[in-house]
């Protein structure tokens, strides 16, 4: 029963990932001795991701944290205070995020601030004849 409780606590989001923006570390309740295929943790990062991220669980060697096999995360995708779940894949020696996609629509709104700024620059540089269309575009970009 105690082992089930430890497993439950590892996948319910009470773990906080410490470390830096590119190197997260977690201490699980199960205290694994080696990265094991299929081992899953749910965690909240203490810092926004700064690009390619590694994850170390219970002092094991850091392994890449990715949303797809062999595809690193872009900067700012993981947001501090948000909840993420990842499973270790032994075949590729990496942690894979659950329910995560490479689509621009999957990137959290807070992470898209540089994208929004760039979009505003492009909108300003384009010749938009329709004033209402231009105003609506700027409203959408400011959110």
C-alpha positions as CSV (number, residue, x, y, z in Angstrom):
1,X,0.0,0.0,0.0
2,X,2.9,2.4,0.8
3,X,4.4,1.8,-2.7
4,X,1.1,2.7,-4.3
5,X,0.9,5.9,-2.3
6,X,4.4,6.8,-3.5
7,X,3.5,6.2,-7.1
8,X,0.3,8.2,-6.7
9,X,2.3,11.1,-5.2
10,X,4.8,11.0,-8.1
11,X,2.1,11.4,-10.8
12,X,-0.3,13.8,-9.1
13,X,1.7,17.0,-9.5
14,X,3.1,17.6,-6.1
15,X,6.7,17.4,-7.2
16,X,8.6,20.7,-7.8
17,X,11.4,20.6,-10.3
18,X,14.4,22.6,-9.1
19,X,17.5,23.5,-10.9
20,X,18.0,26.0,-13.7
21,X,16.0,26.9,-16.9
22,X,17.8,24.3,-18.9
23,X,18.5,21.6,-16.2
24,X,15.6,20.5,-14.0
25,X,15.9,18.1,-11.1
26,X,13.3,16.2,-9.2
27,X,13.3,14.1,-6.1
28,X,10.6,11.5,-6.5
29,X,8.7,9.7,-3.7
30,X,9.7,6.3,-5.1
31,X,13.5,7.1,-5.1
32,X,14.5,5.2,-8.2
33,X,18.1,3.8,-8.4
34,X,18.3,4.1,-12.3
35,X,16.2,5.7,-15.0
36,X,13.6,3.0,-15.8
37,X,11.7,2.6,-19.0
38,X,8.1,3.8,-18.5
39,X,8.8,5.6,-15.2
40,X,6.4,8.6,-15.0
41,X,6.6,11.8,-13.0
42,X,4.3,14.8,-12.9
43,X,6.0,18.1,-11.9
44,X,5.9,21.8,-11.7
45,X,9.1,23.6,-12.9
46,X,10.4,26.3,-10.7
47,X,11.8,28.2,-13.7
48,X,10.6,28.8,-17.3
49,X,12.5,26.6,-19.7
50,X,15.4,28.3,-21.5
51,X,15.7,26.1,-24.5
52,X,16.9,22.4,-24.7
53,X,16.1,21.1,-21.2
54,X,17.4,18.1,-19.3
55,X,15.7,16.3,-16.4
56,X,17.4,14.4,-13.6
57,X,15.2,12.3,-11.3
58,X,16.6,11.1,-7.9
59,X,20.1,12.1,-8.8
60,X,20.3,10.0,-12.0
61,X,22.2,11.3,-15.0
62,X,20.3,14.2,-16.6
63,X,18.5,13.1,-19.8
64,X,16.9,15.4,-22.4
65,X,13.3,16.4,-21.7
66,X,11.4,16.6,-25.0
67,X,8.0,16.7,-26.6
68,X,8.9,14.3,-29.4
69,X,11.7,11.7,-29.8
70,X,15.0,13.6,-30.6
71,X,13.2,17.0,-30.8
72,X,14.4,19.5,-28.2
73,X,12.0,22.1,-26.7
74,X,12.2,25.7,-27.9
75,X,12.9,28.3,-25.3
76,X,10.0,29.4,-23.1
77,X,7.7,26.5,-23.7
78,X,7.7,25.2,-20.1
79,X,6.2,27.8,-17.8
80,X,7.1,28.0,-14.1
81,X,4.1,27.1,-12.0
82,X,2.4,25.0,-14.7
83,X,2.0,21.2,-14.4
84,X,3.7,18.7,-16.8
85,X,3.9,15.0,-17.0
86,X,6.8,13.1,-18.5
87,X,7.8,9.4,-19.0
88,X,11.3,8.0,-19.4
89,X,11.9,6.2,-22.7
90,X,14.9,3.9,-22.4
91,X,15.3,3.2,-26.1
92,X,16.1,6.8,-26.8
93,X,17.4,7.8,-23.3
94,X,15.0,10.7,-22.9
95,X,12.0,12.0,-21.0
96,X,9.0,12.6,-23.2
97,X,6.3,15.0,-22.2
98,X,2.7,13.8,-22.3
99,X,0.0,15.4,-24.5
100,X,2.5,17.9,-26.0
101,X,2.8,18.8,-29.6
102,X,5.2,20.7,-31.8
103,X,2.4,22.9,-33.1
104,X,2.6,26.6,-32.4
105,X,-0.9,26.3,-30.8
106,X,0.5,24.0,-28.1
107,X,3.0,26.6,-26.9
108,X,1.6,28.3,-23.7
109,X,0.4,31.9,-24.2
110,X,3.0,33.3,-21.8
111,X,5.8,31.8,-23.9
112,X,4.5,33.4,-27.0
113,X,5.3,36.9,-26.0
114,X,8.3,37.1,-28.4
115,X,6.1,35.6,-31.1
116,X,3.5,38.3,-30.5
117,X,6.0,41.1,-30.6
118,X,7.4,39.8,-33.9
119,X,3.9,39.5,-35.3
120,X,3.2,43.1,-34.4
121,X,6.4,44.2,-36.2
122,X,5.3,42.3,-39.3
123,X,1.8,43.8,-39.2
124,X,3.2,47.3,-38.9
125,X,5.5,46.8,-41.8
126,X,2.8,45.4,-44.1
127,X,0.6,47.7,-46.1
128,X,-2.9,47.0,-44.8
129,X,-5.4,49.1,-46.6
130,X,-8.4,48.2,-44.6
131,X,-8.3,50.2,-41.4
132,X,-10.7,48.0,-39.5
133,X,-8.8,44.9,-40.4
134,X,-5.5,46.5,-39.2
135,X,-7.2,47.5,-35.9
136,X,-8.6,44.0,-35.3
137,X,-5.2,42.5,-36.1
138,X,-3.5,44.7,-33.6
139,X,-6.1,43.8,-31.0
140,X,-5.5,40.1,-31.5
141,X,-1.7,40.6,-31.3
142,X,-1.9,42.6,-28.0
143,X,-3.5,39.6,-26.1
